[in-house]
Amino acid sequence: MSKPLQRFSLYVMREIFRISIIYKIDWTKVCIIGAILTVGGIALQMLILPYPLHTWFVSRPATVILYTSMEETMELNESLKNSTERLQLIPLKSVVSHNATDQMVQLVSVSHGRETAPKRRKSSRKRKHARLKEKPIVLTPPPPPRRPPSALERHVWSLKPVEALVYAKEEIKHAPTVLDDADLYAPLFLNVSIFKRSYELMELILKVYIYRDGSRPIFHTPHLRGIYASEGWFMKLMEENRQFVTKDPEKAHLFYLAYSARQLQTALYVPDSHNMKPLSIYLRDHVNWIAGKYPYWNRTHGYDHFLVACHDWGPYTVNEHRELSQNTIKALCNADLSEGVFKLSKDVSLPETTIRTPRKPLRNVGGKRVSQRPILAFFAGNMHGRVRPILLKHWNDKDDDIKVYGPLPLRVSRKMTYIQHMKSSKYCLCPMGYEVNSPRIIEAIYYECVPVIIADNFVLPFSEFLDWSAFSVVVAEKDIPKLKEILTAIPLKRYLTMQINVKMVQKHFLWNPKPLKYDLFHMVLHSIWFSRLNLFQIPEA
């Protein structure tokens, strides 16, 4: 220490001693105050330090010793600019030592330290709430590499549309027998072997061209809520699909007219006019415009075109165009044979599904065990059409085992909701309304209740493949007075089998936001594909 500094130190000490004598300082109190300030300073440092206290005294920050030149170190610095952690570079001479202190290049992860020890500690409740809010980062694995096409696939894809249809028809005639399939429950099908082979060929061959013409909201605006949601969900999933949709009409086996009967009714129908002709005229003019703009309609007169309509008026919107009515494949919820519009073996019966929450179309799907179903049969709904008033007349408050209501009374719904009634019933009555179709058929399947279908002349969905007698009961309208007699005559073993089959068939009637194999989207598309094959005549050449 230099002499001037020594003299200054002695001077300061003499002054402190002199002042302490003059003012009679109590050194005990000074020491206590100093101790308190020291403890307070340490506590304050623990809260505001960028690292935990033990990091400074017990362990050192992670160091990386680089045996490299200064130029390489600067190149490394440039390469790390875009990394997630900010690295502090301290360029020094490199040495071979684990405990290098002054002569090395240290890479200290500053951001890592800040993440593990925040500057300010939160209360335990806030820290717990913050942990609950934190969402783990899920790294999505890369998609597996696409399998190279087989020789059969390359051959089929090289065929022209007509040649591919010829190939598919011949293959279905010689379908191999299916003995056991993990995805298909054979008791549900009339012929599971033909269905499986036809479905496989659809996946391999089918291409659909969607006409982009037509103004919204009648075209390309899917209606996804309510009892007419089936047409909207098919439109949505079809237009989003990449497997079956083609942008080249020359490669297409089918052409889709993407209109909504529900949107057509909303946009054009005049309330209380009872006049549906403007709707069919609008659709007629649209088809004529398509036929004039493109060559594909006139090439087959509409036999390779299809539409999907779930509104009750769907069949009546095609009446003004003869080829549209007679030739086009129509997927209709109102599949009534008695009116002459729906053609068996050509048209497709579209399941009518009630979607209450479009964001969660599978909400409430599922049911109770058989032992938790005390009600024999249940129905509640508006009293319209020819069948429901008869059902209400014979069974409303007539029998404790059969619960039949009009709209579900408030006194009843307070104790048990509509859905709870269906989940608590062995059989769910599904009488027709204004038209033969009813959303209760699919609702019953959703809630694992055996549907009892009361609608003469109704073509059941997918009846070309599904054996409805395996999971439902069909009662003629004239037999409504004998309803309990018919249901109680079914043996318990038979009912248990039907109830299991309802659970197994359920997956074929579900609208999945992302379509799954054999679900409702694929079942509807397959029925349209199979109808196209039935209509197709193999050329003699």
C-alpha distance (Angstrom), angle and dihedral (degrees) to the residues before:
residue distance angle dihedral
M1 . . .
S2 3.84 . .
K3 3.85 121.2 .
P4 3.85 96.0 -114.4
L5 3.79 89.6 54.0
Q6 3.82 91.2 49.0
R7 3.80 91.7 50.8
F8 3.83 90.2 49.4
S9 3.81 91.8 50.7
L10 3.81 92.2 50.8
Y11 3.79 90.6 48.9
V12 3.83 92.1 52.3
M13 3.82 91.8 49.3
R14 3.85 92.5 49.6
E15 3.81 90.4 50.3
I16 3.81 92.8 50.0
F17 3.84 90.6 49.2
R18 3.81 92.3 48.0
I19 3.83 93.4 48.8
S20 3.82 91.7 47.5
I21 3.83 90.2 54.6
I22 3.79 94.1 46.3
Y23 3.85 95.6 47.2
K24 3.83 96.9 33.3
I25 3.84 95.6 -128.8
D26 3.82 115.9 -157.4
W27 3.80 101.9 -133.2
T28 3.82 92.8 -167.7
K29 3.80 91.0 64.5
V30 3.80 90.9 45.0
C31 3.81 91.0 54.8
I32 3.82 91.6 48.4
I33 3.82 91.4 49.8
G34 3.80 90.1 47.3
A35 3.80 91.4 51.2
I36 3.81 91.2 50.2
L37 3.82 91.5 49.6
T38 3.81 90.8 48.0
V39 3.84 93.0 51.7
G40 3.79 91.0 45.0
G41 3.79 91.3 50.2
I42 3.80 91.7 51.3
A43 3.82 91.8 49.4
L44 3.79 90.8 48.7
Q45 3.79 91.2 50.6
M46 3.81 91.1 51.2
L47 3.81 89.2 58.0
I48 3.78 99.1 45.9
L49 3.81 103.7 33.7
P50 3.86 113.7 111.9
Y51 3.82 89.6 -134.0
P52 3.82 132.5 43.8
L53 3.80 112.2 -94.0
H54 3.80 93.3 -112.6
T55 3.80 89.4 58.3
W56 3.81 90.3 66.8
F57 3.78 98.3 45.4
V58 3.81 106.8 25.9
S59 3.79 108.7 31.2
R60 3.75 133.9 19.7
P61 3.80 127.4 -128.7
A62 3.79 112.6 -90.3
T63 3.77 111.4 -85.6
V64 3.78 131.4 -164.5
I65 3.80 118.2 -157.2
L66 3.78 112.0 -148.8
Y67 3.77 120.2 -163.5
T68 3.73 95.0 -156.0
S69 3.71 142.2 107.9
M70 3.77 125.5 -92.6
E71 3.80 91.1 -107.1
E72 3.81 91.6 55.9
T73 3.80 89.6 47.9
M74 3.80 90.7 55.7
E75 3.83 90.0 48.5
L76 3.79 88.6 52.9
N77 3.79 89.6 50.5
E78 3.81 90.7 54.8
S79 3.81 92.2 49.3
L80 3.81 91.8 52.4
K81 3.79 96.5 53.2
N82 3.82 93.3 97.9
S83 3.82 97.0 41.6
T84 3.78 121.5 115.4
E85 3.83 94.6 -116.2
R86 3.79 121.5 60.1
L87 3.78 109.9 -132.1
Q88 3.80 123.2 -152.6
L89 3.81 109.9 -141.3
I90 3.84 117.1 -153.5
P91 3.83 105.6 -177.7
L92 3.82 112.3 -149.7
K93 3.78 136.0 142.6
S94 3.79 113.6 -66.7
V95 3.80 118.6 -119.8
V96 3.79 134.8 175.7
S97 3.81 101.3 -111.7
H98 3.80 135.4 111.6
N99 3.82 90.7 -147.4
A100 3.77 95.7 45.4
T101 3.77 109.7 160.1
D102 3.74 115.8 171.3
Q103 3.80 103.9 9.5
M104 3.80 110.8 58.5
V105 3.78 144.3 73.1
Q106 3.83 109.5 -99.4
L107 3.76 121.8 -160.2
V108 3.77 105.1 -164.7
S109 3.80 115.8 -174.1
V110 3.79 99.9 -134.1
S111 3.79 96.9 173.7
H112 3.81 91.6 50.0
G113 3.79 90.9 56.3
R114 3.78 91.9 49.0
E115 3.78 91.6 50.7
T116 3.82 94.2 51.2
A117 3.81 94.9 45.3
P118 3.80 117.0 29.8
K119 3.76 117.8 -153.5
R120 3.78 93.8 -115.6
R121 3.73 124.2 37.7
K122 3.76 115.7 -132.2
S123 3.76 124.8 -144.7
S124 3.81 117.0 -90.0
R125 3.81 91.4 -106.6
K126 3.81 92.7 51.5
R127 3.81 91.8 45.7
K128 3.81 90.1 51.0
H129 3.82 91.1 48.7
A130 3.81 90.4 48.5
R131 3.81 90.9 51.5
L132 3.80 90.6 51.8
K133 3.79 90.4 51.8
E134 3.79 92.8 50.2
K135 3.77 111.6 99.4
P136 3.79 118.5 -155.0
I137 3.76 115.0 -117.2
V138 3.79 107.8 -114.9
L139 3.76 113.2 -157.1
T140 3.79 108.4 -147.4
P141 3.79 110.1 -139.8
P142 3.78 115.3 -123.9
P143 3.81 114.8 -96.8
P144 3.80 113.8 -94.6
P145 3.77 115.2 -100.6
R146 3.78 113.7 -89.6
R147 3.77 114.6 -99.2
P148 3.79 111.6 -115.3
P149 3.83 111.3 -112.4
S150 3.77 117.1 -98.0
A151 3.79 123.7 -122.2
L152 3.84 90.0 -101.5
E153 3.81 92.0 52.0
R154 3.80 92.4 48.8
H155 3.80 89.6 50.0
V156 3.83 94.8 48.6
W157 3.81 93.5 44.8
S158 3.79 90.0 52.8
L159 3.83 91.7 58.3
K160 3.76 122.4 99.4
P161 3.84 115.2 -115.1
V162 3.81 93.8 -100.2
E163 3.82 91.9 47.7
A164 3.81 90.9 48.7
L165 3.81 91.3 53.1
V166 3.81 90.4 50.4
Y167 3.80 89.3 51.0
A168 3.83 92.2 49.1
K169 3.82 94.2 50.2
E170 3.79 91.7 51.2
E171 3.79 92.1 47.2
I172 3.82 92.8 51.8
K173 3.81 90.5 52.0
H174 3.81 88.6 59.2
A175 3.80 98.2 38.3
P176 3.82 112.5 161.7
T177 3.79 116.7 -117.0
V178 3.80 114.4 -98.1
L179 3.79 110.3 -143.1
D180 3.78 101.0 169.4
D181 3.79 128.6 4.9
A182 3.79 123.5 174.9
D183 3.83 93.2 -150.8
L184 3.82 99.6 43.5
Y185 3.79 125.7 59.4
A186 3.80 104.1 -147.2
P187 3.88 98.6 -153.7
L188 3.82 88.9 66.0
F189 3.82 94.2 60.4
L190 3.76 135.9 72.7
N191 3.82 89.5 -146.6
V192 3.78 114.2 -0.2
S193 3.82 92.7 -177.7
I194 3.81 94.9 61.0
F195 3.80 91.6 42.2
K196 3.80 93.1 51.9
R197 3.82 94.2 47.3
S198 3.81 92.2 46.4
Y199 3.81 90.7 48.9
E200 3.82 91.8 49.7
L201 3.79 90.6 51.1
M202 3.80 90.5 49.6
E203 3.81 89.9 54.9
L204 3.80 90.5 47.3
I205 3.79 101.3 42.8
L206 3.80 117.1 14.9
K207 3.80 120.2 110.9
V208 3.81 122.7 174.7
Y209 3.79 126.3 -161.5
I210 3.81 115.4 -152.8
Y211 3.80 117.9 -153.1
R212 3.79 107.4 -129.2
D213 3.79 91.7 -160.9
G214 3.78 123.5 105.7
S215 3.79 133.5 75.9
R216 3.79 125.1 -97.0
P217 2.97 140.1 -78.7
I218 3.81 93.0 26.2
F219 3.81 91.5 50.0
H220 3.81 128.8 41.8
T221 3.83 94.0 1.9
P222 3.81 108.6 110.5
H223 3.80 118.8 -151.4
L224 3.82 104.0 -143.3
R225 3.82 104.7 176.7
G226 3.79 135.1 71.9
I227 3.79 134.2 15.2
Y228 3.81 94.5 -42.0
A229 3.81 94.6 52.9
S230 3.81 95.4 112.0
E231 3.81 94.1 81.2
G232 3.80 90.5 48.7
W233 3.79 95.5 48.1
F234 3.80 91.8 49.1
M235 3.83 90.7 49.1
K236 3.81 92.2 48.4
L237 3.80 95.7 48.1
M238 3.81 93.4 41.3
E239 3.80 93.6 52.8
E240 3.82 91.0 46.7
N241 3.79 93.6 48.1
R242 3.79 121.4 108.9
Q243 3.78 101.0 178.5
F244 3.80 98.6 63.7
V245 3.81 104.5 21.1
T246 3.79 118.9 90.3
K247 3.78 128.9 -171.6
D248 3.80 91.4 -153.4
P249 3.83 109.5 79.3
E250 3.81 90.5 -164.4
K251 3.83 88.5 68.6
A252 3.81 95.4 47.0
H253 3.80 125.1 113.1
L254 3.82 92.3 -174.5
F255 3.83 135.9 27.8
Y256 3.80 120.2 -147.6
L257 3.82 123.4 -146.8
A258 3.82 97.7 -155.4
Y259 3.81 100.6 -155.4
S260 3.80 130.0 134.4
A261 3.80 119.4 -135.0
R262 3.79 88.7 -161.3
Q263 3.81 92.6 54.0
L264 3.81 90.3 44.0
Q265 3.82 90.3 55.2
T266 3.81 92.2 46.6
A267 3.81 94.0 48.4
L268 3.82 102.4 41.7
Y269 3.78 111.9 19.2
V270 3.81 116.1 102.3
P271 3.83 107.8 -141.2
D272 3.80 115.6 -109.8
S273 3.81 91.8 3.8
H274 3.85 93.0 110.9
N275 3.81 86.4 -151.1
M276 3.81 116.5 127.4
K277 3.80 95.3 166.5
P278 3.84 95.3 97.4
L279 3.81 88.2 59.2
S280 3.80 94.6 53.0
I281 3.84 91.5 43.2
Y282 3.80 90.2 54.2
L283 3.81 91.8 51.0
R284 3.81 91.2 44.5
D285 3.81 91.4 54.3
H286 3.79 91.1 48.2
V287 3.82 92.8 52.8
N288 3.82 90.9 47.3
W289 3.80 89.2 51.7
I290 3.84 90.3 50.1
A291 3.80 90.3 49.2
G292 3.81 90.7 51.2
K293 3.80 95.0 47.4
Y294 3.83 100.1 42.8
P295 3.81 131.8 36.1
Y296 3.81 96.1 -139.9
W297 3.80 100.7 84.7
N298 3.80 95.2 50.8
R299 3.80 91.1 44.5
T300 3.84 91.5 70.1
H301 3.84 100.4 8.6
G302 3.81 89.0 -116.5
Y303 3.81 99.4 -52.4
D304 3.83 92.2 125.3
H305 3.83 94.2 45.1
F306 3.80 126.1 90.9
L307 3.80 141.2 -174.8
V308 3.81 133.2 -164.3
A309 3.83 120.1 -143.9
C310 3.80 128.4 165.5
H311 3.80 101.7 172.9
D312 3.79 114.2 105.3
W313 3.80 88.6 -115.9
G314 3.80 93.9 55.2
P315 3.83 94.8 105.0
Y316 3.81 91.3 49.2
T317 3.82 95.5 53.9
V318 3.82 91.4 70.1
N319 3.81 99.6 51.7
E320 3.81 97.3 97.9
H321 3.83 94.1 60.6
R322 3.80 115.0 61.0
E323 3.81 98.0 -160.9
L324 3.80 91.6 44.5
S325 3.80 90.3 52.1
Q326 3.81 98.8 40.9
N327 3.82 106.1 30.4
T328 3.80 110.1 26.7
I329 3.81 119.4 90.8
K330 3.81 106.1 -114.1
A331 3.80 121.2 -161.7
L332 3.82 101.2 -159.2
C333 3.79 134.8 173.3
N334 3.82 88.1 -155.7
A335 3.81 93.8 66.7
D336 3.80 97.7 167.9
L337 3.81 116.0 160.5
S338 3.80 94.0 -167.4
E339 3.84 96.4 67.8
G340 3.80 97.1 58.2
V341 3.83 96.6 -128.1
F342 3.81 98.1 93.7
K343 3.80 110.2 68.7
L344 3.79 117.8 -155.9
S345 3.85 115.5 -127.7
K346 3.83 90.0 16.9
D347 3.80 106.9 53.3
V348 3.80 125.6 55.4
S349 3.81 127.4 -128.1
L350 3.80 106.0 -130.8
P351 3.84 116.6 -151.4
E352 3.79 112.3 -118.9
T353 3.80 108.5 -134.0
T354 3.79 129.6 -174.9
I355 3.81 111.8 -137.4
R356 3.79 111.9 -172.3
T357 3.82 97.9 171.8
P358 3.82 114.2 31.9
R359 3.81 91.7 -166.8
K360 3.80 89.2 56.6
P361 3.81 107.0 29.7
L362 3.82 91.9 165.9
R363 3.80 94.7 54.5
N364 3.84 114.8 137.3
V365 3.81 92.7 9.5
G366 3.80 109.9 150.9
G367 3.78 137.1 55.9
K368 3.78 147.3 -142.6
R369 3.79 131.8 -82.5
V370 3.79 119.2 -88.8
S371 3.81 90.5 -107.1
Q372 3.82 89.2 59.7
R373 3.82 94.7 55.2
P374 3.83 106.4 89.0
I375 3.82 96.0 160.6
L376 3.81 115.6 86.7
A377 3.84 96.6 -156.7
F378 3.81 136.1 -5.5
F379 3.79 139.6 -168.1
A380 3.80 134.4 164.6
G381 3.79 126.8 167.3
N382 3.78 148.5 106.9
M383 3.78 117.3 -51.2
H384 3.81 104.3 -118.9
G385 3.77 132.8 125.6
R386 3.79 127.7 36.4
V387 3.83 100.2 -74.3
R388 3.80 107.2 48.8
P389 3.83 97.5 61.0
I390 3.80 88.7 52.8
L391 3.81 90.7 50.0
L392 3.81 91.0 49.3
K393 3.79 92.2 47.5
H394 3.80 94.0 54.9
W395 3.79 102.0 36.7
N396 3.81 111.9 23.8
D397 3.83 106.4 116.0
K398 3.79 89.6 -17.9
D399 3.82 100.6 109.3
D400 3.80 133.9 22.5
D401 3.82 92.2 -142.5
I402 3.81 95.3 54.6
K403 3.80 116.4 58.0
V404 3.81 110.5 -162.4
Y405 3.81 121.6 167.6
G406 3.75 140.4 159.4
P407 3.80 109.0 -128.2
L408 3.82 104.4 -10.1
P409 3.85 106.6 -91.3
L410 3.80 117.0 -119.0
R411 3.81 91.9 -123.9
V412 3.82 88.5 58.1
S413 3.81 98.6 40.4
R414 3.82 91.0 53.1
K415 3.79 88.6 64.0
M416 3.82 98.4 35.5
T417 3.80 128.4 7.3
Y418 3.79 125.9 -135.2
I419 3.80 92.2 -100.9
Q420 3.81 91.9 46.8
H421 3.81 89.3 52.7
M422 3.81 90.7 54.7
K423 3.79 91.9 46.6
S424 3.81 89.8 50.2
S425 3.83 96.3 49.6
K426 3.79 129.8 87.6
Y427 3.81 92.8 -150.4
C428 3.82 128.1 26.0
L429 3.80 115.4 -153.1
C430 3.83 113.1 -133.8
P431 3.82 109.0 -172.9
M432 3.79 119.7 174.5
G433 3.81 119.4 -103.7
Y434 3.79 124.4 -159.9
E435 3.82 86.9 -30.7
V436 3.79 133.0 27.7
N437 3.81 95.7 -99.9
S438 3.80 123.7 85.4
P439 3.81 131.3 -175.5
R440 3.81 89.0 -143.7
I441 3.80 91.1 78.9
I442 3.80 92.4 66.1
E443 3.82 91.6 35.5
A444 3.80 88.7 57.9
I445 3.82 90.0 51.7
Y446 3.82 90.3 48.7
Y447 3.82 90.7 53.5
E448 3.85 93.4 41.6
C449 3.78 93.6 -115.4
V450 3.82 118.6 140.0
P451 3.84 106.4 -111.5
V452 3.80 119.7 -130.5
I453 3.82 106.0 -156.0
I454 3.80 117.9 -153.6
A455 3.82 108.0 179.9
D456 3.79 123.9 108.5
N457 3.83 116.9 -143.2
F458 3.82 92.5 18.4
V459 3.81 115.7 140.6
L460 3.79 105.9 -144.6
P461 3.83 118.0 -131.6
F462 3.81 115.7 -89.2
S463 3.80 90.2 -1.3
E464 3.82 88.8 149.9
F465 3.83 86.7 73.6
L466 3.81 111.2 9.8
D467 3.80 120.4 78.9
W468 3.81 100.4 -139.6
S469 3.81 92.4 -173.0
A470 3.82 87.3 70.0
F471 3.81 94.2 65.4
S472 3.83 108.6 14.5
V473 3.79 144.2 43.7
V474 3.80 121.5 -127.5
V475 3.82 114.8 -155.3
A476 3.80 123.0 -172.8
E477 3.79 116.1 -123.7
K478 3.79 91.4 -118.2
D479 3.84 90.3 57.9
I480 3.82 96.3 60.9
P481 3.86 92.0 108.6
K482 3.84 88.6 57.0
L483 3.80 94.2 48.7
K484 3.80 98.0 118.5
E485 3.78 91.8 44.3
I486 3.81 90.4 53.9
L487 3.81 94.5 48.0
T488 3.80 97.6 44.1
A489 3.81 89.6 49.5
I490 3.81 90.2 65.1
P491 3.84 107.7 98.5
L492 3.81 117.3 -120.0
K493 3.81 91.3 -118.3
R494 3.80 90.2 54.1
Y495 3.81 91.6 48.6
L496 3.81 92.5 49.5
T497 3.81 89.6 51.9
M498 3.81 91.7 50.1
Q499 3.80 91.3 48.1
I500 3.81 91.1 52.8
N501 3.80 89.6 47.6
V502 3.82 90.2 52.6
K503 3.80 88.7 57.8
M504 3.80 91.4 47.6
V505 3.81 95.0 48.2
Q506 3.80 92.6 47.1
K507 3.83 95.0 89.0
H508 3.81 90.6 60.3
F509 3.83 90.3 62.4
L510 3.81 101.6 47.1
W511 3.81 125.3 111.0
N512 3.80 103.5 -143.4
P513 3.83 116.5 -165.9
K514 3.81 85.4 -132.9
P515 3.80 106.9 34.3
L516 3.79 118.0 -116.2
K517 3.77 128.7 -158.5
Y518 3.82 113.4 -77.8
D519 3.84 93.3 5.9
L520 3.81 123.8 133.5
F521 3.80 95.9 -83.3
H522 3.80 91.7 53.6
M523 3.82 93.0 41.8
V524 3.82 92.0 54.8
L525 3.80 92.0 45.4
H526 3.79 90.6 47.5
S527 3.81 92.0 52.5
I528 3.82 89.4 52.2
W529 3.82 90.2 47.4
F530 3.82 91.9 48.9
S531 3.80 90.8 48.6
R532 3.80 89.2 52.4
L533 3.81 89.7 53.6
N534 3.81 91.2 49.3
L535 3.80 91.9 51.2
F536 3.79 93.7 45.3
Q537 3.79 114.8 98.5
I538 3.80 115.8 -153.4
P539 3.82 108.5 -123.8
E540 3.81 114.2 -118.4
A541 3.79 91.2 -126.6
